[in-house]
Amino acid sequence: MDIITGNVGWIEVICGPMFSGKSEELIRRLRRAMIARKRVEVFKPAIDTRYSEDEIVSHGDLRMKSQVVSGAGEILDRIDWRSEVIGIDEANFMGPQLVDVAQKLADSGKQVIIAGLDTDYMGRPFAPMPDLLAHAESITKTLAICVRCGNPAKHTQRLRGSEDLIVVGASDIYEARCRRCFEPGIPKQTEMDFIKAKQR
């Protein structure tokens, strides 16, 4: 499926922790492309059903209709090749194949805008983001605000639950933390302490 056109494509990556405005920035860029009368398609992973089944949704409740895919490879099967701009949210749920898919789309002349977490709940690089960053023409790093001290936050703190790499959730399970306040993994507190603190 190596479709080459006369247009020059490129990859833009928006990365950072949860609650830093990644999806909001993705939606902003896609809306600008629509205003410019470009043909836009948007994709999100099926696993992400936190706010909507078929929309990308920011934590501030900005919404945009999207196609739902079970994996990155499905994007190439579902795409309308006339589209000029491709938006992909929650890249960290798409798997390593997303790197090859993004490259193919950009090589075919498309503007590919991807948003996702760059580190996991242990503070480690979150695949496939490191490889996407290496291939991207443009990178935007967004920061959140640390809920503990108010400093710029680059980490996503998991508050409770499973030690699986991927656990879909929002403010009920995660919060933004700075370098100093971040505790890799799940903080050493009981779930009961967490619930009591939330009720105050």
Buried (B, 14 or more C-beta within 10 A) or exposed (E): EEEEEEEEBBBBBBBBBBBBBBBBBBBBBBEEBEEEEEEBBBBBBEBBEEBBEEBBBBBEEBEBEBEBBEBBBBBBEEBEEEBBBBBBBBBBBBBEBBBBBBBBBBBBBBBBBBBBBBBBBBBEEBBBBBBBBEBBEEBBBBBBBBBBEEBEBBBBBBBBBEEEEEEEBEEEBBBBBBEEBBBBEBBEEEEEEBEEEEEE
